[in-house]
Amino acid sequence: MTDMEGHLRSIFNAPAIALLLLTLTASSRGSAAELQRFDNLIQLLEKNLYQFDKEAVDRAAVNGLLAELDGQVVVLQAPGGDTGTGAGDSVPSLRKSSLLEDSFVYLQLDSIEAGTDQEIRQALTEAMEETPETSGIILDLRFAEGRAYESVPSVIGLFHKDPSPLFSMKGENYSSRPSGETVDMPMAILVNTETSRAAELAAASFKQIRKAIVIGQKSSGQTFYFEQFNLEGGGTIEVARSPVNMADGTPLSQRGVEPDIAIDAPLDIQRKYLDDPYYRDPEQEAPGRSMTEADLIRLKNQQIAREAGEFEKLQEPGGEAMDQEDDPGTARKTPSAITDPILARGIDFLKGVRFLRQLKGR
């Protein structure tokens, strides 16, 4: 047993971790030399580092290993921590459902779990009953994940009436599972670098059967077949045991989903867009313009309206409304257009499809 395995055993007391290391390093001819250099480094630190803390170094080694494996090993429950959600658990996964541009159903998912297909069907049914002229669907899978890979065929089956091969995992092939009446509408799937696991697999499946266009950033490539291991000292980890391949032979693991339309945006700003698609990044705002005579007249009218108790919304130059209950210097503008560039491109795509169908008389 190498010193590295001993470090891991001392921290987690788990033979599964040591087995994982042996499996991962056996295929590399240079791995033994790398471990030897690591051992030498530890010995050097132990002799020379001020206030050397062996436990802290051990934990740093494990954290470094997990970071290096990039999603192939996941700590679900640290010793003494809470148990994570398993693949068989049914938890709500639909975060938001709304109607955009009076025509397009927007569904934002946190994950794909058991029962996600039923959540999506219910949301679509309610939206189409309220707005029969609904003409497109946007499925936002940015930052979404999920462990229920077996639920992906049911999600695809909502929109694809024929059973079609989707992916293979651990020697088993999976096909779409139609259930009930399928929804036949143009679709846009939104992804980013944090789209992973079941959500990433769903995006890849929609793209493979050409049922939707994929927009955004290349996904994470962190979709593997995982197995869980309980650690002897307490805690649970997930270990990637085998890759997931699409039905056409394309590997999904470590490669991800290439969007049909690539659009880049910082992840922190994308999170803000998920909460508010009209969010305006202050750093991207245009420099303030000088106040004109029209501005002075508008502010004077606003003051008169406030004094008269009339709080109707006055129109600001440029067509955006201003709430009169706000201070003139900090008036809140009513958003006029979606500023989320990835979502906006999805809407543009659906508008284009709708226009083409109208030209064909559909």
Summary of the structure (lengths in Angstrom):
residues: 362
radius of gyration: 26.5
end to end distance: 69.3
largest distance: 83.9
contacts: 1076
relative contact order: 0.11
helix: 39%
strand: 19%
